[in-house]
């Protein structure tokens, strides 16, 4: 169990609230899955874009 109002406690609370919202609205499991995959994909794409910018900058710094 996490200490109340700690970052871990808040993170778990937010996740629980999101899951409860899906279940309370009787959202199909396939929709929950698709939403999770979309979120993960968006996160991955953003991380890749950051990586690409960093790689491009490193390459330019090594050339100059």
Phi, psi and omega in degrees: 000140181269153177294133181306137177069011173284164178303321180294318180297314179297318180300313180295321179297316179297318179296316179299317179298320179294314179296316178301321180299315177299311183293320180296331178270005179056043179284137181296147180303322180297326179288317177301313179301312182298318179296316177300316180296321177299315180298314179296321179296315179300318179296317180296316179298318178296317179295320179294320179297318177298316178300316182297317178297318179296316179298317179298318179294317178300318179298316179295320180294325179286333179284324187274000000 
